Amino acid sequence: QLQAFGGGLVQAGGSLRLSCAASGFTFSDYGLGWFRQAPGKEREFVAAISRTSSSTNFADSVKGRFTISRNNAKNTAYLQMNILKPEDTALYFCARQSRRWGGTSSKLYDYDYWGQGTLVTVSS
C-alpha cells in the first residue's frame, strides 16, 4: 500500500514537500516514482528514484526545481518541489516499480502499485 500526502495550495514560486508512505512490502527492494495528472490530461512522469537512492530520473519540466529522495528506514519517499509554477497544478501520485530491484523508469506500465494521490494547486 502506498499513501501520498503533503499537497496543498501554494503561490507560484513557493515550495511543497510531498511524502509517500509505504507498507505491505519490502520498501528497500523497489524503485519508486512520482507521477501527476492535471485535469483533462493524461498521467505523466515526474521523478523516480532507485531502491538505494543511487539513481534518480526527472521529467524535463521539473529538472532543477524538484528533487526526489527516500528513507528506507522509514519506508517513505519524498518529492521536494521548489519554484512551483501554475502548470505544476495536478494530482500527484507515488507508485512502486513492478520489477524488484528495478531502476528509475519513466514509463507508467513499469509501475504496479499506486497511492491515492495528493492534490497540488499552484496559484498565479
Salt bridges, closest charged atoms under 4 A:
ASP29 OD2 - ARG100 NH2 2.54
GLU44 OE2 - ARG36 NE 2.65
ASP60 OD1 - LYS63 NZ 3.17
ASP88 OD1 - ARG36 NH1 2.89
ASP88 OD2 - ARG65 NH1 2.71
ASP112 OD2 - ARG96 NH2 2.76
